[in-house]
Amino acid sequence: MTLRSLLMGVIAAIALGSTTAPAAEPYPSRPIRIVVPYAAGGATDLITRVVAKDLTASLGVSVIVEDHAGGGGTIATKMVLRWT
């Protein structure tokens, strides 16, 4: 096998490999949930809701803010772990 035929084979493999890749699902495909480990109505909650509104507008997907206060953030952490 000559160097030229080897290079042609590599180029052909790269070209064919890039055109046969399956189309990926658009991201994100479902609503985004943001968990705030503090009480509703506080500064963290208000800032998170403003950011969520902007994310909804830019991504085109609903962004949901959920407040789970208590336990020094343990309750919110357990909530997130249940989703994964």
DSSP file (Angstrom, degrees, kcal/mol; ACC not computed):
  #  RESIDUE AA STRUCTURE BP1 BP2  ACC     N-H-->O    O-->H-N    N-H-->O    O-->H-N    TCO  KAPPA ALPHA  PHI   PSI    X-CA   Y-CA   Z-CA
    1    1 A M              0   0    0      0, 0.0     2,-0.1     0, 0.0     0, 0.0   0.000 360.0 360.0 360.0 133.3    0.0    0.0    0.0
    2    2 A T     >  -     0   0    0      1,-0.1     4,-2.0     4,-0.0     5,-0.2  -0.468 360.0-113.1 -89.5 163.8    1.4    3.4   -0.9
    3    3 A L  H  > S+     0   0    0      1,-0.2     4,-2.4     2,-0.2     5,-0.2   0.862 116.1  56.3 -62.3 -36.1    1.3    6.5    1.1
    4    4 A R  H  > S+     0   0    0      1,-0.2     4,-2.3     2,-0.2    -1,-0.2   0.929 107.9  45.8 -64.7 -44.9   -1.1    8.1   -1.3
    5    5 A S  H  > S+     0   0    0      2,-0.2     4,-2.0     1,-0.2    -1,-0.2   0.860 111.7  53.2 -68.6 -33.3   -3.7    5.3   -1.1
    6    6 A L  H  X S+     0   0    0     -4,-2.0     4,-2.1     2,-0.2    -2,-0.2   0.934 110.4  46.6 -64.0 -45.8   -3.4    5.3    2.7
    7    7 A L  H  X S+     0   0    0     -4,-2.4     4,-2.5     1,-0.2    -2,-0.2   0.888 111.0  52.2 -63.5 -39.7   -4.1    9.1    2.8
    8    8 A M  H  X S+     0   0    0     -4,-2.3     4,-2.3     1,-0.2    -1,-0.2   0.896 109.2  50.5 -64.3 -39.0   -7.0    8.8    0.4
    9    9 A G  H  X S+     0   0    0     -4,-2.0     4,-2.2     2,-0.2    -2,-0.2   0.904 111.0  48.0 -65.1 -41.1   -8.5    6.0    2.5
   10   10 A V  H  X S+     0   0    0     -4,-2.1     4,-2.2     2,-0.2    -2,-0.2   0.918 112.2  49.1 -65.5 -43.6   -8.2    8.2    5.7
   11   11 A I  H  X S+     0   0    0     -4,-2.5     4,-2.3     1,-0.2    -2,-0.2   0.900 111.6  49.4 -62.8 -41.0   -9.8   11.2    3.9
   12   12 A A  H  X S+     0   0    0     -4,-2.3     4,-2.5     2,-0.2     5,-0.2   0.899 110.0  51.0 -65.7 -40.3  -12.6    9.1    2.6
   13   13 A A  H  X S+     0   0    0     -4,-2.2     4,-2.2     2,-0.2    -2,-0.2   0.896 111.6  47.4 -65.0 -40.0  -13.3    7.6    6.1
   14   14 A I  H  X S+     0   0    0     -4,-2.2     4,-1.7     2,-0.2    -2,-0.2   0.920 112.9  48.7 -66.1 -43.4  -13.4   11.1    7.7
   15   15 A A  H  X S+     0   0    0     -4,-2.3     4,-0.8     1,-0.2    -2,-0.2   0.909 115.1  43.6 -65.0 -42.3  -15.7   12.4    5.0
   16   16 A L  H  X S+     0   0    0     -4,-2.5     4,-0.9     1,-0.2     3,-0.3   0.864 111.1  55.3 -71.7 -35.7  -18.1    9.5    5.3
   17   17 A G  H  < S+     0   0    0     -4,-2.2     3,-0.2    -5,-0.2     4,-0.2   0.846 105.8  51.2 -66.2 -34.3  -18.1    9.5    9.1
   18   18 A S  H  < S+     0   0    0     -4,-1.7     3,-0.3     1,-0.2    -1,-0.2   0.736 109.8  48.9 -78.3 -21.1  -19.1   13.1    9.3
   19   19 A T  H  < S+     0   0    0     -4,-0.8    -1,-0.2    -3,-0.3    -2,-0.2   0.631 105.8  55.8 -92.9 -13.5  -22.1   12.8    7.0
   20   20 A T  S  < S+     0   0    0     -4,-0.9    -1,-0.2    -3,-0.2    -2,-0.1   0.342  73.6 122.5-102.1   8.3  -23.7    9.7    8.6
   21   21 A A        -     0   0    0     -3,-0.3     3,-0.1    -4,-0.2    -3,-0.0  -0.488  67.2-113.5 -70.1 135.7  -24.0   11.1   12.2
   22   22 A P        -     0   0    0      0, 0.0     2,-0.2     0, 0.0    -1,-0.1  -0.337  34.3 -99.1 -68.7 151.5  -27.6   11.0   13.5
   23   23 A A        -     0   0    0      1,-0.1     2,-0.2    -2,-0.0     0, 0.0  -0.515  40.2-129.0 -71.2 133.8  -29.3   14.3   14.1
   24   24 A A        -     0   0    0     -2,-0.2    -1,-0.1     1,-0.1     3,-0.1  -0.504  21.7-104.5 -84.2 152.6  -29.3   15.2   17.8
   25   25 A E        -     0   0    0     -2,-0.2    -1,-0.1     1,-0.1     4,-0.1  -0.530  46.5-100.5 -71.7 139.2  -32.3   16.2   19.7
   26   26 A P        -     0   0    0      0, 0.0    -1,-0.1     0, 0.0     0, 0.0  -0.343  49.6 -97.0 -64.0 142.3  -32.5   19.9   20.4
   27   27 A Y  S    S+     0   0    0      1,-0.2     2,-0.1     2,-0.1    -3,-0.0  -0.868 102.6  28.7-106.2 139.8  -31.4   21.0   23.9
   28   28 A P        +     0   0    0      0, 0.0    -1,-0.2     0, 0.0     4,-0.1   0.672  66.4 172.8 -80.7 147.9  -33.1   21.5   26.2
   29   29 A S        +     0   0    0      2,-0.1    -2,-0.1    -4,-0.1     0, 0.0   0.522  66.3  31.8 -98.7  -7.0  -36.0   19.2   25.3
   30   30 A R  S    S-     0   0    0      1,-0.0    31,-0.0    31,-0.0     0, 0.0  -0.915 101.7 -66.7-142.1 168.4  -38.0   19.6   28.5
   31   31 A P        -     0   0    0      0, 0.0     2,-0.4     0, 0.0    32,-0.2  -0.199  47.6-126.9 -58.7 147.9  -38.6   22.3   31.1
   32   32 A I  E     -a   63   0A   0     30,-2.5    32,-3.5    -4,-0.1     2,-0.5  -0.814  19.2-154.5 -97.1 135.0  -35.7   23.4   33.2
   33   33 A R  E     -a   64   0A   0     -2,-0.4     2,-0.5    30,-0.2    32,-0.2  -0.944   5.3-165.4-113.7 128.3  -36.1   23.4   37.0
   34   34 A I  E     -a   65   0A   0     30,-3.5    32,-3.0    -2,-0.5     2,-0.5  -0.960   9.7-152.6-111.9 123.8  -34.0   25.6   39.3
   35   35 A V  E     -a   66   0A   0     -2,-0.5    32,-0.2    30,-0.2    30,-0.1  -0.853   4.6-162.2 -99.7 125.5  -34.1   24.7   43.0
   36   36 A V  E     -a   67   0A   0     30,-3.2    32,-2.5    -2,-0.5    37,-0.1  -0.932   9.2-153.7-105.5 120.1  -33.5   27.6   45.4
   37   37 A P  S    S+     0   0    0      0, 0.0    33,-0.5     0, 0.0     2,-0.3   0.107  70.2  77.6 -83.9  27.1  -32.6   26.3   48.9
   38   38 A Y  S    S-     0   0    0     31,-0.2    30,-0.2     1,-0.1    31,-0.2  -0.805  92.0 -76.9-128.5 169.5  -33.9   29.5   50.6
   39   39 A A    >   -     0   0    0     -2,-0.3     3,-1.2    29,-0.1     6,-0.4  -0.290  53.1 -99.3 -68.1 149.5  -37.4   30.8   51.5
   40   40 A A  T 3  S+     0   0    0      1,-0.2    -1,-0.1    27,-0.1     3,-0.1  -0.394 105.0  33.7 -66.0 143.9  -39.7   32.2   48.9
   41   41 A G  T 3  S+     0   0    0      1,-0.3    -1,-0.2    -2,-0.1    -2,-0.1   0.326  90.1 119.4  93.7  -6.9  -39.7   36.0   48.7
   42   42 A G  S <> S-     0   0    0     -3,-1.2     4,-2.3     1,-0.1    -1,-0.3  -0.234  81.8 -95.9 -83.3 177.7  -36.1   36.6   49.6
   43   43 A A  H  > S+     0   0    0      1,-0.2     4,-2.5     2,-0.2     5,-0.2   0.892 123.9  52.3 -62.1 -41.3  -33.4   38.2   47.5
   44   44 A T  H  > S+     0   0    0      1,-0.2     4,-2.2     2,-0.2    -1,-0.2   0.911 110.5  48.5 -62.7 -41.8  -32.1   34.9   46.2
   45   45 A D  H  > S+     0   0    0     -6,-0.4     4,-2.1     2,-0.2    -2,-0.2   0.920 112.2  48.1 -63.6 -45.1  -35.6   33.9   45.1
   46   46 A L  H  X S+     0   0    0     -4,-2.3     4,-1.8     2,-0.2    -2,-0.2   0.920 113.0  46.8 -64.8 -44.0  -36.3   37.2   43.4
   47   47 A I  H  X S+     0   0    0     -4,-2.5     4,-2.3     1,-0.2    -1,-0.2   0.909 111.7  52.0 -64.3 -41.0  -32.9   37.2   41.5
   48   48 A T  H  X S+     0   0    0     -4,-2.2     4,-2.6    -5,-0.2    -1,-0.2   0.882 108.3  51.2 -63.1 -38.4  -33.4   33.6   40.4
   49   49 A R  H  X S+     0   0    0     -4,-2.1     4,-2.0     2,-0.2    -1,-0.2   0.870 108.9  50.5 -68.2 -36.0  -36.9   34.4   39.1
   50   50 A V  H  X S+     0   0    0     -4,-1.8     4,-1.8     2,-0.2    -2,-0.2   0.928 113.2  46.0 -65.1 -44.1  -35.5   37.4   37.0
   51   51 A V  H  X S+     0   0    0     -4,-2.3     4,-2.5     1,-0.2    -2,-0.2   0.902 111.0  53.2 -64.0 -40.8  -32.8   35.1   35.6
   52   52 A A  H  X S+     0   0    0     -4,-2.6     4,-2.4     1,-0.2    -1,-0.2   0.874 106.4  52.9 -62.5 -38.0  -35.4   32.4   34.9
   53   53 A K  H  X S+     0   0    0     -4,-2.0     4,-1.8     2,-0.2    -1,-0.2   0.919 111.2  46.0 -63.8 -43.3  -37.6   34.8   33.0
   54   54 A D  H  X S+     0   0    0     -4,-1.8     4,-2.3     2,-0.2    -2,-0.2   0.884 111.8  51.5 -67.1 -38.3  -34.6   35.8   30.8
   55   55 A L  H  X S+     0   0    0     -4,-2.5     4,-3.0     2,-0.2     5,-0.4   0.897 107.7  52.9 -64.4 -39.8  -33.6   32.2   30.2
   56   56 A T  H  X S+     0   0    0     -4,-2.4     4,-1.8     1,-0.2     5,-0.2   0.911 111.4  46.6 -60.3 -42.4  -37.2   31.3   29.2
   57   57 A A  H  < S+     0   0    0     -4,-1.8    -2,-0.2     1,-0.2    -1,-0.2   0.896 118.4  40.2 -68.1 -39.8  -37.1   34.1   26.6
   58   58 A S  H  < S+     0   0    0     -4,-2.3    -2,-0.2     1,-0.1    -1,-0.2   0.853 123.9  35.8 -81.4 -34.2  -33.7   33.2   25.2
   59   59 A L  H  < S-     0   0    0     -4,-3.0    -3,-0.2     2,-0.2    -2,-0.2   0.739  93.9-134.1 -91.0 -24.2  -34.1   29.4   25.2
   60   60 A G  S  < S+     0   0    0     -4,-1.8     2,-0.4    -5,-0.4    -4,-0.1   0.675  71.3 106.6  78.0  16.8  -37.8   29.1   24.3
   61   61 A V  S    S-     0   0    0     -6,-0.4    -1,-0.3    -5,-0.2    -2,-0.2  -0.965  79.5 -98.4-127.9 144.2  -38.3   26.5   27.1
   62   62 A S        -     0   0    0     -2,-0.4   -30,-2.5    -3,-0.1     2,-0.5  -0.367  30.7-157.7 -63.2 135.5  -40.1   27.0   30.4
   63   63 A V  E     -a   32   0A   0    -32,-0.2     2,-0.4   -11,-0.2   -30,-0.2  -0.977   9.8-160.0-116.1 118.8  -37.8   27.6   33.4
   64   64 A I  E     -a   33   0A   0    -32,-3.5   -30,-3.5    -2,-0.5     2,-0.5  -0.843   4.7-153.4-105.2 131.2  -39.4   26.7   36.7
   65   65 A V  E     -a   34   0A   0     -2,-0.4     2,-0.4   -32,-0.2   -30,-0.2  -0.913  13.6-173.6-104.7 125.4  -38.1   28.1   40.0
   66   66 A E  E     -a   35   0A   0    -32,-3.0   -30,-3.2    -2,-0.5     2,-0.5  -0.976  12.3-149.8-121.3 131.0  -38.9   26.0   43.1
   67   67 A D  E     +a   36   0A   0     -2,-0.4     2,-0.3   -32,-0.2   -27,-0.1  -0.879  19.6 170.2-101.5 124.3  -38.1   27.1   46.7
   68   68 A H        -     0   0    0    -32,-2.5     8,-0.5    -2,-0.5     2,-0.1  -0.741  16.0-178.5-132.9  83.9  -37.3   24.3   49.2
   69   69 A A        +     0   0    0     -2,-0.3   -31,-0.2   -31,-0.2     2,-0.1  -0.434  31.1  60.9 -84.3 156.6  -36.0   26.0   52.3
   70   70 A G    > > +     0   0    0    -33,-0.5     5,-1.1    -2,-0.1     3,-1.1  -0.134  67.3  58.5 114.6 155.2  -34.9   24.3   55.5
   71   71 A G  G > 5S-     0   0    0      1,-0.2     3,-1.3     2,-0.2    -2,-0.0   0.716 117.3 -73.0  68.3  22.1  -32.2   22.0   56.8
   72   72 A G  G 3 5S-     0   0    0      1,-0.3    -1,-0.2     2,-0.1   -34,-0.1   0.827 101.0 -44.4  62.6  30.7  -29.3   24.2   55.6
   73   73 A G  G <>5S+     0   0    0     -3,-1.1     4,-2.1   -36,-0.2    -1,-0.3   0.360 114.5 115.0  94.6  -4.3  -30.0   23.3   52.0
   74   74 A T  H <>5S+     0   0    0     -3,-1.3     4,-2.5     2,-0.2     5,-0.2   0.884  74.1  52.1 -66.1 -39.6  -30.4   19.6   52.8
   75   75 A I  H  ><S+     0   0    0     -5,-1.1     4,-1.9     1,-0.2    -1,-0.2   0.927 111.9  45.9 -64.1 -44.5  -34.1   19.5   51.7
   76   76 A A  H  > S+     0   0    0     -8,-0.5     4,-2.1    -6,-0.4    -1,-0.2   0.893 111.8  52.3 -65.3 -39.1  -33.3   21.1   48.4
   77   77 A T  H  X S+     0   0    0     -4,-2.1     4,-2.4     1,-0.2    -2,-0.2   0.915 109.1  48.9 -63.8 -43.1  -30.4   18.8   47.8
   78   78 A K  H  X S+     0   0    0     -4,-2.5     4,-1.6     1,-0.2    -1,-0.2   0.873 108.8  54.7 -63.8 -36.5  -32.5   15.7   48.5
   79   79 A M  H  X S+     0   0    0     -4,-1.9     4,-0.8     1,-0.2    -2,-0.2   0.925 110.1  45.4 -62.3 -44.7  -35.1   17.1   46.0
   80   80 A V  H >X S+     0   0    0     -4,-2.1     4,-0.9     1,-0.2     3,-0.8   0.903 109.4  55.4 -66.7 -40.4  -32.5   17.4   43.3
   81   81 A L  H 3< S+     0   0    0     -4,-2.4     3,-0.4     1,-0.2    -1,-0.2   0.816 101.1  59.1 -63.6 -30.3  -31.1   13.9   44.0
   82   82 A R  H 3< S+     0   0    0     -4,-1.6    -1,-0.2     1,-0.2    -2,-0.2   0.803 102.4  54.6 -66.5 -28.9  -34.6   12.4   43.6
   83   83 A W  H <<        0   0    0     -4,-0.8    -1,-0.2    -3,-0.8    -2,-0.2   0.753 360.0 360.0 -78.0 -23.4  -34.7   13.8   40.0
   84   84 A T     <        0   0    0     -4,-0.9    -1,-0.2    -3,-0.4    -2,-0.2   0.476 360.0 360.0 -89.2 360.0  -31.5   12.2   38.9
